Structure formats: structure tokens, C-alpha cells
Amino acid sequence: MSERAWGIAVPHHARGAGLARSRLRGGLRDVGVDRELAADAVTVVSELVGNAARHARPLRGGVISVSWTVGRDRVEVSVTDGGAAEMPRLRSADWDSVDGRGLQIVAALADRWGVEIEGRQRRVWAVLSR
């Protein structure tokens, strides 16, 4: 499979994660991505969009940008927001904490992930493969 890319804008709101999940799931299914890899990518996008909606400013238009690239046995997802006071980082969460595990989930599912800053925008990306 040659590499293909898609992108969407979702509302800067918790419901944006659901829209991103749905569009990504459908897009990966349409190009025949392995179900397990697709499920992991959908989980990662959900966490990243949720974090952006909760912790960052929106992009112009009140949105978060979500994009993904599919290659042979590989999916790269990225979420771009309007930046925040703090950089995304892995945190330790107590067993009874109600939050703080999002990037732990991303790190566990992805081969690698990172953050890029350009001006006021912040892009958090993750690469997943089988």
C-alpha cells in the first residue's frame, strides 16, 4: 500500500474525540488496515483529542485538527491545537486517580510519540505499527 493521508477538524470539545474516532475508524477500515492496529490508533486519537480539548486552546475557528497517514503496516496520527501553558508529558497516576493516564495509554500503544511546537500551535503525534 502506498502512503495515504487524511485530515479533519473537530470541535474543541470532548465530543470532538467521538467524531475523530468515528472518522478515523471508517477511514482505516476503508483502506484495509488490520483491525487491531486500527483499534489502537483510534484509542490513541481519542486520548490526544481529549487532552487537547481539556488542556489546550483551540485553533482558529474553535477546532482541533486531526490527521492520519497510513502506510504499509503503519499508521501515524497527529492532533494539532492552539497550544497550552504546559507541554504534554507522561504523568504518574495513583490507582484511584480519575485522570492522568492519557499519555501513558498513548505511550503503551504507540511505537513512538512526540510533541512539536510551531508558533502557538502544538502538534502531538504517534506512530503505531504491526
RABELPE-V583299 format. One line per field, one symbol per residue. phi: phi as a letter, one per 40 degrees, with the letter a starting at -180 (. if undefined). psi: psi as a letter, one per 20 degrees, with the letter a starting at -180 (. if undefined). burial: I if it has 16 or more other ideal C-beta (glycine too) atoms within 10 Angstrom, else O. A space follows every 50 residues. Layout:
BEGIN
phi = ???
psi = ???
burial = ???
END
This chain:
BEGIN
phi = .ccbbbaabbccadccccccdcccdcccccbgcddccccccccccdcccd ccccbbcccdggbbcbbabbbcfabbbabbbcgacbccacbcbcdbccag bdcccdcccccaaabbbbgccbbbbabbab
psi = pqpqqrqrpqqmqhihhgggggggggghghjkppgggggggggggggggg gghhirqrrpjkrpppqqppaokqppqqppajrrhqqpqpqppqhjqiaj ighggghhhqhqrapppociqpppqqpqr.
burial = OOOOOOOIIIIIIOOIIOIIIOIIIOIIOOOOIOOOIIOIIIIIIIIIII IIIOOIIIIOOOIIIIIIIIOOOIIIIIIIIIIOOOOIOOOOOOOOOOOO OIIOOIOOIIOOIOOOOOOOIIIIIIIIOO
END
